[in-house]
Amino acid sequence: MTEGEMKQEIGVMLFQKEKLTLAQASRFAGMNRIAFQHLLASRQISVKKPRIMNHN
């Protein structure tokens, strides 16, 4: 496994665990956002919108 592939794997894992946003994970993986979304889609990982929490 190359360094680039390792970064992609870690980026995917951190995104799945909601530790990084899509933008942060794609940057970490060294990919543009669209390419990273394609990588996620190829693994059937959904890109869900973050929930906005009300603090009333």
Secondary structure, DSSP 8 states (H G I E B T S, - for coil): --HHHHHHHHHHHHHHTTSS-HHHHHHHHT--HHHHHHHHHHTT------------
